[in-house]
Amino acid sequence: MSLITAENVCKDYHTGEVTIRALNDLSFAIEPAAFVSFVGPSGSGKTTLLNLIGCLDKPTEGKLTVSGTDISLLDRKESAAFRGSHIGFIFQDFNLIPVLTVYENIEYPLIMVQNIPAGERKNRILRLLEAVDMNAQKDKYPDQISGGQKQRVAIARALVTNPKLVLADEPTANLDSKTAYAVIELMKKMRDELQTTFIFSTHDQKIVGEAEILFTLEDGFLKSRETRGGGA
């Protein structure tokens, strides 16, 4: 069963009397544990599509299913609950909370969206700190660690709710090449261990080169799908 299915998805935005079609008749499927990249020039619809898949916005037309749920039918409260239980997010500017430590930043989604006992929270956080090699920095604040370390914390935070899907919008944009490759390898490692699907919106050729499934968008249309080695 596909993790994500889009059927004739369209998205319109309205500016005064002008209607802009950002996505046009997209249909595709993505399997569990995939490593996927949406690519295309600015304005092609990449971020819009990630916002739809992430329940941050709704399609104007069509059907979008994630983990067996037609998310286009969810109201705002239901969408927030679905995001909290099913989807993790990684951002290009990390979006760490500056007044919280590394440990507390990873813990934050568990406190906000899930009723998980303190002992279980601690076990999850410590496992992920070990996995992303940030144990030694767990009591530091975001301004005390490097960009690559911040992105490692962001990956751990995205995974702490045990989501089946992680969405990443330009996750290596603020990293140098060596650090970016290390982060990509870390995400692949976490995908293999947890069977989590990673979907990227990116211009970065490093991610494009590592993607196992590559969707190309242009002017809101899906122009092509390419499957590489290891892709579903």
HUDA-V133660 format. One record per residue. N is the residue number from 1. PHI is phi in whole degrees, 0 to 359 (999 if undefined). OMEGA is omega in whole degrees, 0 to 359 (none if undefined). Layout:
# HUDA-V133660
N,PHI,OMEGA
N,PHI,OMEGA
This chain:
# HUDA-V133660
1,999,180
2,293,175
3,285,180
4,230,175
5,226,175
6,249,180
7,234,176
8,53,183
9,281,175
10,232,175
11,222,178
12,249,170
13,239,183
14,244,175
15,237,187
16,62,179
17,265,182
18,266,176
19,252,179
20,249,178
21,268,183
22,277,177
23,228,188
24,230,168
25,57,180
26,275,174
27,226,179
28,193,175
29,224,177
30,231,184
31,273,176
32,300,177
33,63,178
34,275,176
35,237,198
36,239,174
37,232,169
38,261,182
39,235,179
40,153,181
41,293,175
42,305,181
43,87,182
44,280,178
45,112,184
46,300,183
47,293,176
48,303,181
49,294,177
50,300,178
51,297,178
52,292,181
53,298,182
54,276,178
55,62,175
56,268,180
57,205,182
58,237,175
59,294,172
60,284,177
61,219,175
62,92,184
63,233,180
64,231,184
65,246,176
66,231,181
67,51,176
68,81,181
69,251,174
70,284,188
71,288,178
72,291,180
73,264,184
74,281,173
75,278,187
76,299,181
77,294,179
78,295,178
79,297,179
80,296,179
81,294,180
82,294,177
83,304,184
84,297,183
85,265,189
86,239,192
87,228,171
88,251,182
89,233,173
90,234,186
91,247,182
92,292,179
93,259,171
94,74,179
95,56,174
96,283,180
97,274,191
98,296,183
99,271,178
100,252,176
101,288,175
102,306,179
103,303,184
104,292,177
105,297,179
106,291,181
107,289,191
108,307,180
109,298,180
110,292,179
111,289,186
112,285,192
113,240,183
114,223,178
115,272,184
116,248,180
117,302,185
118,302,180
119,297,179
120,292,176
121,303,182
122,299,180
123,300,180
124,298,184
125,296,181
126,296,177
127,298,182
128,286,175
129,302,177
130,295,184
131,296,182
132,261,175
133,58,180
134,235,180
135,303,185
136,291,182
137,254,191
138,298,181
139,261,178
140,275,177
141,261,184
142,308,181
143,284,179
144,255,182
145,233,184
146,282,178
147,299,179
148,296,177
149,292,177
150,300,180
151,291,175
152,297,177
153,296,179
154,297,177
155,294,179
156,299,179
157,297,180
158,294,185
159,265,190
160,291,178
161,272,182
162,57,181
163,286,173
164,274,185
165,219,173
166,238,179
167,253,184
168,229,181
169,261,180
170,50,189
171,289,181
172,249,187
173,298,184
174,257,182
175,243,173
176,287,188
177,301,182
178,299,180
179,293,180
180,299,178
181,297,179
182,296,179
183,293,178
184,298,179
185,297,178
186,296,180
187,295,176
188,296,178
189,299,180
190,292,176
191,299,182
192,295,184
193,284,188
194,253,182
195,58,178
196,269,174
197,277,175
198,250,176
199,235,183
200,246,163
201,251,190
202,202,165
203,256,192
204,285,182
205,294,177
206,295,178
207,289,179
208,304,181
209,291,182
210,265,181
211,296,178
212,270,173
213,229,185
214,236,174
215,258,178
216,253,178
217,252,176
218,210,180
219,52,177
220,84,178
221,257,173
222,275,185
223,275,183
224,199,170
225,231,179
226,237,177
227,253,179
228,256,179
229,300,178
230,90,182
231,281,179
232,270,none
